[in-house]
Amino acid sequence: PWWAIGASLIAANISAEQFIGMSGSGYALGLAIASYEWMGALTLIIVGKYFLPIFMEKGLYTIPEFVEKRFSTNLKTILAVFWIGLYVFVNLASVLYLGSLALETIMGIPLIYGVAGLALFAAAYSLYGGLSAVAWTDVIQVVFLILGGLVTTYLALDTVSGGEGVMAGFKTIYETAPDRFAMILDKSNPEYKNLPGIGVLVGGLWVANLYYWGFNQYIIQRTLAAKSLKESQKGILFAGFLKLIIPAIVVVPGIAVISR
């Protein structure tokens, strides 16, 4: 169903490194880092409207298939090997490390055992149930991530307001750090090099977003496995909606720390 596709897209996008990394970016950069999320929502609409119909019409299930049909088998092989290396040594490594770091901090589980446990658990249900099991696990994961994130945001804002509620918390962090609510960083900002103003919004960020949401096998495979184009497009729209609220659960808590 479309809602499972949308939830699976978001679960593939956000995990331990997203919560830890974007909360830290919220502390350092402020709400400007949310541009990644909100532009991601717009990119999803573009992918669903213009790219997805082409992929579905050609009966593609993987991006390397598309590269092979469009270019050559050699390029497909090179791209597949590159992506495998990228996900094993960059994406998977960071997710396992940060997830294990969270387990160690919260539950006291040694880092090496956390890495091994998470890897074995993920491998077990993925190999046993296939993509369907991954998708349904993603749905459960998204529910817990979003609910947990909303609770975290509520507790953070309530704490900085001295127990006076969420709106009072927003007012407190805005009065304490108004510069953290600027959406476009000025050149005088020490973090400008990490998010260079309007240039990144109309330039490089589009390249990254179109690649990530439209040609990233790890992401787009969720939509290519749909029963129909209509279901797939509904799922993408749902994912776009969820992207709009992600900053509230991963960026705002980081900004709230400044007020403590």
Backbone hydrogen bonds in HBPLUS format (Angstrom, degrees):
<---DONOR---> <-ACCEPTOR-->    atom                        ^
c    i                          cat <-CA-CA->   ^        H-A-AA   ^      H-
h    n   atom  resd res      DA  || num        DHA   H-A  angle D-A-AA Bond
n    s   type  num  typ     dist DA aas  dist angle  dist       angle   num
A0004-ALA N   A0001-PRO O   3.08 MM   3  5.44 129.5  2.35 105.3 118.3     1
A0005-ILE N   A0001-PRO O   3.15 MM   4  6.54 151.6  2.23 149.7 158.2     2
A0006-GLY N   A0002-TRP O   2.95 MM   4  6.24 164.0  1.98 153.4 157.0     3
A0007-ALA N   A0003-TRP O   2.98 MM   4  6.05 160.0  2.02 138.7 144.5     4
A0008-SER N   A0004-ALA O   2.87 MM   4  5.93 152.6  1.94 141.4 149.4     5
A0009-LEU N   A0005-ILE O   2.96 MM   4  6.23 150.3  2.05 147.9 155.5     6
A0010-ILE N   A0006-GLY O   3.19 MM   4  6.50 158.7  2.24 147.7 152.4     7
A0011-ALA N   A0007-ALA O   2.87 MM   4  6.09 157.1  1.92 149.5 156.6     8
A0012-ALA N   A0008-SER O   2.94 MM   4  6.08 148.7  2.04 142.7 150.4     9
A0013-ASN N   A0009-LEU O   3.12 MM   4  6.29 130.1  2.39 132.0 145.2    10
A0013-ASN N   A0010-ILE O   2.99 MM   3  4.86 127.8  2.27  91.6 106.5    11
A0014-ILE N   A0010-ILE O   2.79 MM   4  6.02 164.4  1.81 164.5 165.7    12
A0018-GLN N   A0015-SER O   3.05 MM   3  5.26 125.9  2.35 102.4 116.7    13
A0019-PHE N   A0015-SER O   3.09 MM   4  6.40 164.4  2.11 163.2 166.3    14
A0020-ILE N   A0016-ALA O   2.98 MM   4  6.13 175.5  1.98 159.1 160.7    15
A0021-GLY N   A0017-GLU O   2.79 MM   4  5.42 149.5  1.89 129.2 139.5    16
A0022-MET N   A0018-GLN O   2.88 MM   4  5.56 159.4  1.92 137.9 144.9    17
A0023-SER N   A0019-PHE O   3.19 MM   4  5.90 144.6  2.32 128.9 138.2    18
A0024-GLY N   A0020-ILE O   3.12 MM   4  6.24 153.5  2.19 140.2 147.3    19
A0025-SER N   A0021-GLY O   2.88 MM   4  6.18 146.5  2.00 140.4 150.8    20
A0026-GLY N   A0022-MET O   2.76 MM   4  5.89 143.7  1.89 136.8 146.7    21
A0027-TYR N   A0023-SER O   3.05 MM   4  6.35 147.4  2.16 140.5 148.5    22
A0028-ALA N   A0024-GLY O   2.99 MM   4  6.28 153.2  2.06 143.6 151.0    23
A0029-LEU N   A0025-SER O   2.56 MM   4  5.37 162.3  1.59 150.0 156.5    24
A0030-GLY N   A0025-SER O   3.32 MM   5  6.76 142.5  2.47 134.6 142.2    25
A0030-GLY N   A0026-GLY O   2.94 MM   4  4.29 123.4  2.27 100.3 116.2    26
A0033-ILE N   A0030-GLY O   3.35 MM   3  6.38 164.6  2.37 127.0 127.8    27
A0031-LEU N   A0180-ARG O   2.60 MM 149  5.91 162.0  1.63 170.0 164.5    28
A0034-ALA N   A0031-LEU O   2.85 MM   3  5.44 156.0  1.91 117.5 125.4    29
A0035-SER N   A0032-ALA O   3.07 MM   3  5.80 168.0  2.09 118.9 122.7    30
A0036-TYR N   A0033-ILE O   3.26 MM   3  6.10 159.2  2.30 119.9 122.9    31
A0037-GLU N   A0034-ALA O   2.92 MM   3  5.21 121.2  2.27 103.5 117.9    32
A0038-TRP N   A0034-ALA O   2.97 MM   4  6.30 167.7  1.99 164.1 166.2    33
A0039-MET N   A0035-SER O   2.92 MM   4  5.70 157.1  1.97 139.5 146.4    34
A0040-GLY N   A0036-TYR O   3.07 MM   4  5.94 133.4  2.30 124.1 136.5    35
A0041-ALA N   A0037-GLU O   3.08 MM   4  6.47 139.9  2.24 142.9 152.5    36
A0042-LEU N   A0038-TRP O   3.39 MM   4  6.74 154.2  2.47 138.8 144.1    37
A0043-THR N   A0039-MET O   2.89 MM   4  6.12 154.2  1.96 145.8 153.7    38
A0044-LEU N   A0040-GLY O   2.96 MM   4  6.17 149.7  2.05 145.2 152.3    39
A0046-ILE N   A0042-LEU O   3.20 MM   4  6.58 156.1  2.26 147.3 153.4    40
A0047-VAL N   A0043-THR O   2.87 MM   4  6.16 161.7  1.90 156.5 161.5    41
A0048-GLY N   A0044-LEU O   2.90 MM   4  6.05 162.0  1.93 147.5 152.6    42
A0049-LYS N   A0045-ILE O   2.94 MM   4  6.05 147.4  2.05 144.9 153.4    43
A0050-TYR N   A0046-ILE O   2.91 MM   4  5.90 168.9  1.93 154.6 157.4    44
A0051-PHE N   A0047-VAL O   3.04 MM   4  4.87 130.8  2.29 116.5 130.9    45
A0052-LEU N   A0047-VAL O   2.83 MM   5  5.95 168.9  1.84 169.0 166.9    46
A0054-ILE N   A0051-PHE O   3.06 MM   3  5.52 126.0  2.36 110.0 123.1    47
A0055-PHE N   A0051-PHE O   3.18 MM   4  6.55 161.0  2.22 154.3 159.8    48
A0056-MET N   A0052-LEU O   2.90 MM   4  6.09 168.9  1.91 163.9 166.4    49
A0057-GLU N   A0053-PRO O   2.91 MM   4  5.87 153.6  1.98 139.2 146.9    50
A0058-LYS N   A0054-ILE O   3.14 MM   4  6.28 150.9  2.23 145.9 152.1    51
A0060-LEU N   A0055-PHE O   3.09 MM   5  5.46 171.6  2.09 162.5 159.8    52
A0059-GLY N   A0056-MET O   3.07 MM   3  5.02 155.5  2.13 100.4 107.8    53
A0066-PHE N   A0063-ILE O   2.93 MM   3  5.02 115.0  2.36 100.4 116.3    54
A0067-VAL N   A0063-ILE O   2.96 MM   4  6.34 157.5  2.01 156.4 163.0    55
A0068-GLU N   A0064-PRO O   2.90 MM   4  6.09 152.5  1.97 145.3 152.5    56
A0069-LYS N   A0065-GLU O   3.02 MM   4  6.31 159.3  2.06 150.9 155.6    57
A0070-ARG N   A0066-PHE O   2.87 MM   4  6.01 152.9  1.94 148.1 156.5    58
A0071-PHE N   A0067-VAL O   2.69 MM   4  5.56 154.3  1.76 145.7 152.8    59
A0076-LYS N   A0072-SER O   3.13 MM   4  6.38 151.8  2.21 140.7 148.9    60
A0077-THR N   A0073-THR O   2.96 MM   4  6.24 157.5  2.01 152.1 157.0    61
A0078-ILE N   A0074-ASN O   2.99 MM   4  6.27 163.3  2.01 151.6 156.1    62
A0079-LEU N   A0075-LEU O   2.91 MM   4  6.04 164.4  1.93 150.3 154.5    63
A0080-ALA N   A0076-LYS O   2.90 MM   4  6.08 158.3  1.95 148.9 155.1    64
A0081-VAL N   A0077-THR O   2.99 MM   4  6.17 165.8  2.01 153.8 156.8    65
A0082-PHE N   A0078-ILE O   2.95 MM   4  6.12 159.1  1.99 147.5 154.0    66
A0083-TRP N   A0079-LEU O   2.91 MM   4  6.11 161.8  1.94 151.6 156.0    67
A0084-ILE N   A0080-ALA O   2.99 MM   4  6.20 158.9  2.04 148.5 154.2    68
A0085-GLY N   A0081-VAL O   3.05 MM   4  6.25 166.8  2.07 151.3 154.5    69
A0086-LEU N   A0082-PHE O   2.89 MM   4  6.09 156.2  1.95 148.0 155.4    70
A0087-TYR N   A0083-TRP O   2.92 MM   4  6.09 164.8  1.94 154.2 156.6    71
A0088-VAL N   A0084-ILE O   2.97 MM   4  6.07 159.2  2.02 150.4 156.5    72
A0089-PHE N   A0085-GLY O   2.98 MM   4  5.87 168.8  1.99 149.1 152.9    73
A0090-VAL N   A0086-LEU O   2.91 MM   4  5.39 136.9  2.10 134.1 143.6    74
A0091-ASN N   A0086-LEU O   3.26 MM   5  6.71 151.7  2.34 141.5 148.5    75
A0092-LEU N   A0087-TYR O   2.60 MM   5  5.51 163.5  1.62 154.2 160.5    76
A0094-SER N   A0090-VAL O   3.06 MM   4  6.04 160.5  2.10 144.1 149.4    77
A0095-VAL N   A0091-ASN O   2.96 MM   4  6.17 162.5  2.00 155.7 161.0    78
A0096-LEU N   A0092-LEU O   2.96 MM   4  6.06 169.7  1.97 153.1 156.0    79
A0097-TYR N   A0093-ALA O   2.98 MM   4  6.05 158.6  2.02 143.9 150.6    80
A0098-LEU N   A0094-SER O   2.91 MM   4  5.97 172.7  1.92 150.6 153.1    81
A0099-GLY N   A0095-VAL O   2.90 MM   4  5.85 155.8  1.96 144.5 152.2    82
A0100-SER N   A0096-LEU O   2.96 MM   4  5.95 156.1  2.02 140.1 146.9    83
A0101-LEU N   A0097-TYR O   2.80 MM   4  6.01 144.5  1.93 143.1 154.3    84
A0102-ALA N   A0098-LEU O   2.99 MM   4  6.20 150.9  2.08 142.4 148.7    85
A0103-LEU N   A0099-GLY O   3.10 MM   4  6.41 155.1  2.16 142.5 149.1    86
A0104-GLU N   A0100-SER O   2.84 MM   4  6.06 152.9  1.91 146.6 154.2    87
A0105-THR N   A0101-LEU O   2.93 MM   4  6.11 155.8  1.99 145.0 151.4    88
A0106-ILE N   A0102-ALA O   2.91 MM   4  6.03 164.5  1.94 152.3 156.4    89
A0107-MET N   A0103-LEU O   2.76 MM   4  5.34 152.0  1.83 137.0 146.7    90
A0108-GLY N   A0104-GLU O   2.99 MM   4  4.32 131.7  2.23 107.2 116.2    91
A0113-TYR N   A0110-PRO O   3.13 MM   3  5.48 120.9  2.49 106.1 120.1    92
A0114-GLY N   A0110-PRO O   3.00 MM   4  6.26 152.1  2.08 154.6 163.6    93
A0115-VAL N   A0111-LEU O   2.98 MM   4  6.28 159.1  2.03 155.1 159.7    94
A0116-ALA N   A0112-ILE O   3.09 MM   4  6.26 168.4  2.11 144.9 148.1    95
A0117-GLY N   A0113-TYR O   2.85 MM   4  5.88 160.3  1.89 144.6 150.9    96
A0118-LEU N   A0114-GLY O   2.96 MM   4  6.04 169.0  1.98 150.6 153.6    97
A0119-ALA N   A0115-VAL O   3.02 MM   4  6.11 162.2  2.06 148.9 154.4    98
A0120-LEU N   A0116-ALA O   2.96 MM   4  6.07 165.0  1.99 150.6 154.7    99
A0121-PHE N   A0117-GLY O   2.95 MM   4  6.03 161.4  1.99 149.2 154.7   100
A0122-ALA N   A0118-LEU O   3.01 MM   4  6.09 167.8  2.02 149.0 152.5   101
A0123-ALA N   A0119-ALA O   2.96 MM   4  6.05 159.8  2.00 146.3 152.6   102
A0124-ALA N   A0120-LEU O   2.91 MM   4  5.98 153.7  1.98 144.3 151.3   103
A0125-TYR N   A0121-PHE O   3.25 MM   4  6.57 171.0  2.26 157.1 156.0   104
A0126-SER N   A0122-ALA O   3.08 MM   4  6.06 150.2  2.17 143.4 152.4   105
A0127-LEU N   A0123-ALA O   2.94 MM   4  5.90 166.6  1.96 148.6 152.3   106
A0128-TYR N   A0124-ALA O   3.03 MM   4  6.00 154.9  2.09 143.9 151.5   107
A0129-GLY N   A0125-TYR O   3.03 MM   4  5.70 160.5  2.07 132.2 138.4   108
A0130-GLY N   A0126-SER O   2.86 MM   4  5.09 137.6  2.04 129.7 138.9   109
A0134-VAL N   A0130-GLY O   3.14 MM   4  6.49 156.1  2.20 148.5 155.8   110
A0135-ALA N   A0131-LEU O   2.87 MM   4  6.09 158.0  1.92 149.2 154.5   111
A0136-TRP N   A0132-SER O   3.04 MM   4  6.32 164.3  2.06 152.9 156.0   112
A0137-THR N   A0133-ALA O   2.91 MM   4  6.00 152.5  1.98 145.1 153.3   113
A0138-ASP N   A0134-VAL O   2.85 MM   4  6.03 146.2  1.96 142.9 152.9   114
A0139-VAL N   A0135-ALA O   3.07 MM   4  6.44 143.3  2.21 142.0 151.2   115
A0140-ILE N   A0136-TRP O   3.29 MM   4  6.61 162.2  2.32 145.9 148.4   116
A0141-GLN N   A0137-THR O   2.88 MM   4  6.11 158.3  1.93 148.4 155.5   117
A0142-VAL N   A0138-ASP O   2.83 MM   4  6.04 159.2  1.87 152.9 157.0   118
A0143-VAL N   A0139-VAL O   3.13 MM   4  6.40 159.2  2.18 148.7 153.8   119
A0144-PHE N   A0140-ILE O   3.14 MM   4  6.45 164.4  2.17 152.7 155.9   120
A0145-LEU N   A0141-GLN O   2.80 MM   4  5.99 158.4  1.85 152.2 159.5   121
A0146-ILE N   A0142-VAL O   2.87 MM   4  5.92 171.7  1.88 153.7 155.6   122
A0147-LEU N   A0143-VAL O   2.98 MM   4  6.00 164.3  2.01 146.5 151.5   123
A0148-GLY N   A0144-PHE O   2.77 MM   4  5.60 155.1  1.83 138.7 147.4   124
A0149-GLY N   A0145-LEU O   2.78 MM   4  5.80 148.3  1.88 136.9 146.7   125
A0150-LEU N   A0146-ILE O   2.85 MM   4  6.04 157.2  1.90 149.4 155.0   126
A0151-VAL N   A0147-LEU O   2.97 MM   4  6.20 157.5  2.02 148.2 154.3   127
A0152-THR N   A0148-GLY O   2.90 MM   4  6.11 156.3  1.96 144.5 151.4   128
A0153-THR N   A0149-GLY O   2.89 MM   4  6.13 158.4  1.94 148.3 153.8   129
A0154-TYR N   A0150-LEU O   2.90 MM   4  6.11 159.9  1.94 146.3 152.1   130
A0155-LEU N   A0151-VAL O   2.87 MM   4  6.11 166.9  1.89 154.6 157.7   131
A0156-ALA N   A0152-THR O   2.87 MM   4  6.04 156.7  1.93 147.8 154.8   132
A0157-LEU N   A0153-THR O   2.94 MM   4  6.12 170.0  1.95 154.7 156.8   133
A0158-ASP N   A0154-TYR O   2.83 MM   4  5.91 158.4  1.88 150.4 157.5   134
A0159-THR N   A0155-LEU O   2.88 MM   4  5.89 146.7  1.99 139.1 147.9   135
A0160-VAL N   A0156-ALA O   3.08 MM   4  6.35 165.3  2.10 151.2 154.0   136
A0161-SER N   A0157-LEU O   3.17 MM   4  6.24 136.2  2.37 137.4 148.1   137
A0163-GLY N   A0158-ASP O   2.74 MM   5  4.94 159.6  1.78 170.9 163.6   138
A0162-GLY N   A0159-THR O   3.02 MM   3  5.18 160.5  2.06 107.8 113.3   139
A0169-GLY N   A0165-GLY O   3.04 MM   4  6.21 140.7  2.20 137.0 148.6   140
A0169-GLY N   A0166-VAL O   2.97 MM   3  4.91 117.5  2.37  92.6 109.1   141
A0170-PHE N   A0166-VAL O   2.89 MM   4  6.29 152.3  1.97 154.3 161.4   142
A0171-LYS N   A0167-MET O   3.03 MM   4  6.29 160.2  2.07 146.4 151.6   143
A0172-THR N   A0168-ALA O   2.93 MM   4  6.13 149.8  2.02 140.9 149.4   144
A0173-ILE N   A0169-GLY O   2.99 MM   4  6.30 165.9  2.01 156.9 158.5   145
A0174-TYR N   A0170-PHE O   2.96 MM   4  6.09 151.1  2.05 146.9 155.4   146
A0175-GLU N   A0171-LYS O   2.99 MM   4  6.12 154.9  2.05 144.5 150.9   147
A0176-THR N   A0172-THR O   2.89 MM   4  6.04 147.0  2.00 144.9 154.9   148
A0177-ALA N   A0173-ILE O   2.88 MM   4  5.79 161.4  1.92 141.1 146.1   149
A0180-ARG N   A0177-ALA O   3.06 MM   3  5.63 153.1  2.13 115.1 122.6   150
A0181-PHE N   A0178-PRO O   3.14 MM   3  5.63 164.0  2.17 114.9 118.3   151
A0182-ALA N   A0179-ASP O   3.38 MM   3  5.66 165.6  2.40 111.2 111.8   152
A0189-ASN N   A0186-ASP O   2.91 MM   3  5.44 159.6  1.95 116.6 123.4   153
A0192-TYR N   A0189-ASN O   2.96 MM   3  5.25 161.5  2.00 121.5 122.3   154
A0194-ASN N   A0191-GLU O   2.95 MM   3  5.50 146.3  2.07 114.4 124.0   155
A0195-LEU N   A0192-TYR O   3.18 MM   3  5.21 135.0  2.40  98.4 110.3   156
A0197-GLY N   A0195-LEU O   2.69 MM   2  5.95 128.5  1.95 120.6 104.8   157
A0201-LEU N   A0198-ILE O   3.08 MM   3  5.18 125.9  2.39  98.1 112.5   158
A0202-VAL N   A0198-ILE O   3.18 MM   4  6.47 150.1  2.27 156.5 163.0   159
A0203-GLY N   A0199-GLY O   2.92 MM   4  5.64 117.8  2.31 136.9 151.9   160
A0205-LEU N   A0200-VAL O   3.04 MM   5  5.42 148.5  2.14 141.1 149.5   161
A0206-TRP N   A0203-GLY O   3.13 MM   3  5.94 144.0  2.26 122.9 130.5   162
A0208-ALA N   A0204-GLY O   3.17 MM   4  6.51 164.4  2.19 156.4 159.5   163
A0209-ASN N   A0205-LEU O   2.91 MM   4  6.03 159.2  1.96 144.5 150.8   164
A0210-LEU N   A0206-TRP O   2.88 MM   4  5.95 167.8  1.90 151.6 154.9   165
A0211-TYR N   A0207-VAL O   3.06 MM   4  6.19 156.4  2.12 145.2 151.9   166
A0212-TYR N   A0208-ALA O   2.89 MM   4  6.00 168.3  1.90 148.7 152.7   167
A0213-TRP N   A0209-ASN O   2.91 MM   4  5.95 177.5  1.91 157.4 158.2   168
A0214-GLY N   A0210-LEU O   2.95 MM   4  5.32 138.8  2.13 126.6 137.5   169
A0215-PHE N   A0211-TYR O   2.87 MM   4  4.92 153.3  1.95 128.6 135.9   170
A0219-ILE N   A0216-ASN O   2.92 MM   3  5.45 136.1  2.12 114.5 126.1   171
A0220-ILE N   A0216-ASN O   2.84 MM   4  5.91 161.9  1.87 168.7 169.8   172
A0221-GLN N   A0217-GLN O   3.18 MM   4  5.61 150.5  2.27 137.6 141.5   173
A0222-ARG N   A0219-ILE O   3.21 MM   3  6.13 159.9  2.26 123.7 127.7   174
A0223-THR N   A0220-ILE O   3.03 MM   3  5.49 130.6  2.28 109.3 120.6   175
A0224-LEU N   A0220-ILE O   3.10 MM   4  6.40 156.6  2.16 152.8 160.2   176
A0225-ALA N   A0221-GLN O   3.24 MM   4  6.18 131.2  2.49 137.1 145.2   177
A0226-ALA N   A0223-THR O   3.16 MM   3  5.47 165.3  2.18 112.2 115.2   178
A0232-SER N   A0228-SER O   3.09 MM   4  6.29 159.2  2.13 146.2 152.4   179
A0233-GLN N   A0229-LEU O   2.86 MM   4  6.09 157.9  1.91 153.7 159.2   180
A0234-LYS N   A0230-LYS O   2.97 MM   4  6.20 154.5  2.04 147.8 154.7   181
A0235-GLY N   A0231-GLU O   2.99 MM   4  6.22 154.8  2.05 145.7 152.6   182
A0236-ILE N   A0232-SER O   3.02 MM   4  6.34 149.8  2.11 144.7 152.7   183
A0237-LEU N   A0233-GLN O   3.01 MM   4  6.27 156.0  2.07 146.8 152.8   184
A0238-PHE N   A0234-LYS O   2.97 MM   4  6.25 155.5  2.03 148.9 155.6   185
A0239-ALA N   A0235-GLY O   2.95 MM   4  6.20 154.3  2.01 145.3 152.5   186
A0240-GLY N   A0236-ILE O   2.89 MM   4  6.16 150.0  1.98 144.9 153.4   187
A0241-PHE N   A0237-LEU O   2.99 MM   4  6.33 149.5  2.09 145.4 153.1   188
A0242-LEU N   A0238-PHE O   3.03 MM   4  6.38 158.7  2.08 148.9 154.2   189
A0243-LYS N   A0239-ALA O   2.92 MM   4  6.19 145.6  2.04 144.9 154.8   190
A0244-LEU N   A0241-PHE O   3.09 MM   3  5.36 135.2  2.30 101.4 113.2   191
A0245-ILE N   A0242-LEU O   3.11 MM   3  5.52 139.7  2.28 106.1 116.2   192
A0246-ILE N   A0243-LYS O   3.37 MM   3  5.17 145.8  2.50  93.3 102.7   193
A0248-ALA N   A0245-ILE O   3.08 MM   3  5.51 132.7  2.31 109.2 121.3   194
A0249-ILE N   A0246-ILE O   2.90 MM   3  5.42 142.1  2.04 114.5 125.2   195
A0250-VAL N   A0246-ILE O   3.05 MM   4  6.24 132.6  2.28 153.1 166.6   196
A0251-VAL N   A0247-PRO O   2.89 MM   4  4.87 151.0  1.97 125.2 133.5   197
A0252-VAL N   A0247-PRO O   3.19 MM   5  6.59 155.4  2.25 166.2 170.9   198
A0254-GLY N   A0251-VAL O   3.01 MM   3  5.38 123.5  2.34 107.7 121.9   199
A0255-ILE N   A0251-VAL O   3.16 MM   4  6.57 151.1  2.25 150.7 159.4   200
A0256-ALA N   A0252-VAL O   2.88 MM   4  6.12 154.2  1.95 155.0 163.0   201
A0258-ILE N   A0255-ILE O   3.07 MM   3  5.70 144.1  2.20 114.4 122.8   202
A0259-SER N   A0256-ALA O   3.00 MM   3  5.50 141.3  2.16 110.4 120.4   203
A0260-ARG N   A0257-VAL O   3.07 MM   3  5.41 162.8  2.10 110.9 116.4   204
